[in-house]
Amino acid sequence: MLSRATDTLCAIGHFCRGRFRTQQALVDLNEAIRFHRFVLQLRPAGHASHPSSLHHLALCLIERFHDTAIVGDLDEAISLERKALELSAPGDPSYDISNDCLATCLQMKISPQVSRVSSIRSVATEYEVSQVIRHVIFEILETAPTRLLHTHTGTLCDRDSQISYFTSGPQYKQLLSSALSYDPVERACHIHTAVSRYFRFVMFSHRWGEGEPILHDIQGRAIYDMPPSGGMKKLQKFCLTALKRGYLWAWSDTCCIDKTSSAELQEAIGSMFGWYRRSHLTIVYLADVAESGSFDSSHWFGRGWTLQELLAPDTILFYTRNWSLYKNLESSNHKTDDAVLEELTRATGIASRFLTNFTPGVDDARSRLQWASSRRTERCHYLPSHYRSSHP
């Protein structure tokens, strides 16, 4: 939730800077600087977006220097871009952007007559933009599951197939065309927003039952074309639900991991908390809860693996046996519904503050171990590091 709030603050900063450009009201630029300073505090050194946050603030300071001739703003912008370069690798689009901006700043410093910020703008070629898009795609997919189900077709896609769907589709052509009209930093932000939206994915949480399809059952086939029975019907319903909610990609532990590969299985186990945390939505299917039932009757809350699947996601929706929303509560996130949170606390013994804003670590270690102690699992190592502690 914090990461999304920070992204929102960053977007507000961009909006204020854009409004300054059209209306030339310095108050808007000052607001943009204030928001970007706050974002920089929330993305400290070590954060993946720290270099770009340095650059966003630098651009605002350069614009204010152009408007007010305050030398301190230009000096700070130079310092920020130098820090951004130290944190980027030559050849990365972000490095080239900061390097160009630093060169412009230094030119402005030694030649006061070069004072137009528009000189930072560069005319990019289609090839250069395509390389930036490709870089962003790999950056985003690096922290996503390797295999995902394509909800439109029902096919299982590896990373190359996911990229192919995007680059051969209309969204890529539209992005390539629109990105050419932006300046470097706005272009990067525009591309990141568009690519992130395309590759949003939904995670599935459920209890395994009879006839669950595994990777080799569906590889090279469309799940919508397969007989709708048992676990396959559940998988089809999950993908269809994700599709109806506007998502192109979905992940299920039954068929998106090659469990014949011990290395892949162990890597997936270690990555799973992060996948649930980074998902745009987690759908929980309670097969043992009737439309009018309650959480108290579900065995989902007694399983070891589902603990992280409850705590990690920012956004979660519970579905009952017939695939209707829990208590027919039309919501985009049951974690923001006070009535649902109260029931979840009663069913799990976990305070609502942990349900909505769980942070990995050893704080309240005894409570975390207590949450897990009443749950069952087939594997003895199910307890993720987020809950472990050296306490007895």
N, C-alpha and C positions, 0 to 999 in steps of 0.2 A: 504494500500500500504506500509506503514511504517513497519507493521509486517512482510510482505513478504520480504522486503528489509533486515530486521534484520535477518530473517531465512537464507537468502542468505549469509550474512556476516558470520553467524555461520557455514554454510556449507563450506565456503572458509577456515575458521579457521581449521575445521576438515581435509580438503584437505591438507593444509600446514603441519599439524601435521603428517598426513599419509605419505606425501612425505619425511618428515624428517626421519621417521622410515625406509624408503627404501633407501634413499640416504645419510643419516647422515650429511646433510648440516645444520649447526646451523642457518643459515639465514632463512630457512624455519620455524624452530621452533620459532624464534623471530617474524616472520610474523604471525604465528598462535597465539602467545600471544597478539600481537597488535590487531588482529581482535577480539579475545575473550574479550579483555578489552573494545573495542568499543561496542560490543554486550551487555556487562554488563551495560554500560551507558544507552543503549537504553531499557534495561529491568531492571529498578531500583527496589528497595525493594517494594513489593506489587504486582509486575508482576508475573503471574503464572509460568513463566519460569526462574525467578530469581535464585532459588536454583540450577537448572541444569546448568545455565550459570556460577555460582560460581564454580561448580564442573569442568566444561570444562576448565576454566582458571587454576584451581588448577592442573589438570592433566598435562597441558603444562609446568607449573612451576616445577613440580616434574621431568619431563623429562629433563628440562634444568639443574636442580640441579644435576641429575645423570651425565650429560655431562660436567658440568663446576664446580661442587662442590661449587656453590655460596649459602651459608647458608641462605641468605635473601630470595631466591626463595622457599626453603623448609619451612621457617617460614611463608611466605605469604600463601603458599598452605595450611598449617595447619590452619591458620586463616580463609581462605575461606571455608574450609570444616566444620569448627565449625559453621560458619554463616549459611551454607547450612543445617546443622543438626537442628539448631534452628528454621528453617522455614519449616521443614518436620516433619511428624508424624511417630513415631515408627510403623513399620509394612509396611510402604510404600516402594516400591522398591527403590525409590530415597534416602530414609533414609538409607536403608541397604547399598546401593552403597557408599554413602558419609561416612558412619560409617566405612566400610571396608577400604576405602581410607585413612581416618584419622588415623586408627590404623596402617596402613602401613607407613604413614608419621612419626608418633611418633616412630615407631620401627626403622626407618632409622635415626631419630634424636639421639636416645640413643644408637644405634648400627651402627656406620658408615659403617661397612662391609656389611650391608644389603642395598645395593645401587641399585639393579636392579629394574627398574620400572615395569618389567614384573611380579613382585610379586603382583602387583595390579590385574593382570588378575586372574580370577577364573574360574574353570570349573563348568559351570552351568548344572543342570539337566534339562531334558525336562519339568518336572513339574514346576520348578522355572521359566523357560522362559515362559511357558504358563500362569503363574500367572502375569508376567510382561505384557504380551500381553493383558490379560484381564483387567488389571489396565488401560492401555493406551486406550483401547476401551471405557471403561466407562468415562474416562477423556475427550475424544474427543466427544462422543455422548452427554455428559452432556450439551454442549452449542449448540447442533443441535436441529432441530425440532423433536418432539416426534414421529410423523408419517411421512413416506416418501414413495413415489411411487418407486417401483422397475422397472426400465425402460426396463429390459430384458423381464419380464413377464407381466408387467402392473398391478401388484397387490399392494395393499396398505399394508404397513408393519409397525407394531409397533416396539418399540426398541428391544424387545426380538427376533422378526422375523429378524430384520436387523442383529443382532449379530449371529443368527443361520445361515443365509446365508453365513456369513463370516467364521465361525468356521467349517462349514461342507463342505467348498469349497477348491479347490486346493491352493488358495492363502495363506490360513492359514497354511496348511501343509508345503508349501515352506518356509514361514516365520519362522515357528517353527524350521525347519531344518537349515536354513541359520543363524539364530540368535545365535545358539549354538556355532558358531565359533568366535564370537566377544567378546572383553573384555567388562566389565559392561557398561561403558559410551557409547562406540560405539554401543553396543547391544541396549541400550535404544534409541539412535538416529535412528538406523536402524529400530527398531520396530515402533517408532513414525512416521517415514516417510512412511513406508508401510501401516500402519493402516490409517493414514490421507489420503493417496491417495485413498484407497479403499472406505472410507466413504465421499469423496467429494460429495457435493450436489449442485443442480441447483435450483434456486428460480424462480418462475413465477410471472410476473407482467402484468396485463391486465385489461380491463374494463369488468365487468360482463355483460352478455347478457341473452338471453332466454335459458331456459333449462340447466342451469349450474348443473352438477352432484354434489351432496353433499356426505358426508362421508357414510351415510347409503345406498346410491345408489350403491356404488362400493365395499363396505366391503365384503370380501370373494369372489370377482369376479375379473376377468382380464379385464381391460378396453379395451384391444385390441379385445376382443370377443364381445363387446357390440355394438349396432347399432351406426354408425358414423354420428350423426346428432347434430346440435346445439352446446351446450357447451361440449358435450362428444367428438365431433370431434375435437374441439379446444384442449381439454385435451390430446387426443390421439396424435395430432400433436406435442404438447409441449413435451410429453414424448419421442416421436420418434426423435425429434430434439435434445433433450438432449442425447439420446442414440447415435445418429450419431456423436455427438461431443465427445464421449468417456466417458460419465458419467453414473454411475449405479443408482444414486439416484436423485429424483426430488421432488419438493414441490409446491403445488398449494393451495391457500387460499380457493378454492371452496370445496375441499374434504379432506384435510389433518387436519382439525380442527373439532372437535365435537361441533357444534354450539348449540346443545341442552344443553350443560353443560356451564352455565354462568362462572363457575370458570375456566374452560379450555379456554374459549373464552377470558376472561380478561387476563389470563396468556399469551396467544398467542399474544394479542395486545401489551402487555408490552415487549415481547421478540422479536417482529418482526424486529425492527431495527437491533438488534444484529444478527438475522438470515440472513438478507440481507447483512450485513457487512461481516459475516463469510462465505457466500456462495462462491464457486469457480467461479460461473458464475450466472448472473441474465439475464433471457431471457424476453424481453419486446415484447408483441404482440400488434401491432397497427392494429386493425381490420378495422379501417376506413381510412387507408392510402393505396392507390394503389401502385403498383410496382414503378411507376414513380412519386408518390406523395411526399409530404414534411411533416415535423413535424407540420407546421402551421395549417394543416387541421385536426389534431387529437385531439379528446376530452380527450385523455389520459392525456394530459398536463394540463387539467382543473380540474382534480379530486384531492381531498384532500389527499387520501390515497397514491396516487402514488408519492407524493413529497419525502417521505422517501425511496420509492422504486427506485427513481432516484439517490438520494444523498448517500445512505448507501453503495451500492455495489462498490467494487474496479473494478470489471470487468462486463461489460454489453454489450449485443447485442440486437439491435432492428430488429424486423421482421415485414414485411408488411402483408397485407391481405392474400396473397397467400403463406405465409410462406417463402418468399425469404428475404435475408438480405437487410436492408435498403440501397437504391440506389445501390444494388448489390455490396456493399463494402465488399469484402472478408477480414475479420479482426478477430482477436481473442479477441479484446476489442475495442468497438467504443469510449470509453473514452480516448483512445490514438490517435484517428484520429482527426486531427485539423479541417478538414472540418465539421465533425459531431459535434464537440464541438462548433464551430461557430454557427451552426444551432440551437443547444440546447440552447445556450445563448440567441439567438434571440427569440426562442419560449417560454422560461421560464423567461427571465430577470435575470437569475442567472449567475454570472461571472464564467468563466471556472475554476478558482482556487478552487471554492467551489464544482463544479461538479466533479472534479478529486480528491480532497483531503478534503472532508468535515469532520469537527471535531465537535462533540456534545459540546454544551456550550452556553453561552449567549453573546459571542463576536458578534459584528455586529447584535445585537438583532433586531433592526428596520428593517434591510434588510431581516432577516429570517422571521419576521412576515409579511413583505410585500410579500415575495414569497408565503406564505400560504393564504394571504387575497383574492387573486383572484381565489382561487380554491374552488370547491364545494364538500360537502360530506353529507351523510345521518346522520352521527353521529356528535354530537357537541363536542365530546372529541377526535377528530381525531388528533389534533395537538400534536405530541409527545413532551416529555420534552426537547428534543434537540433544539426545536424552541421556547419554552416558555420563558417569561421574565417578570420581575415585571415592566418593562417600560410601560408607558401608550400607 
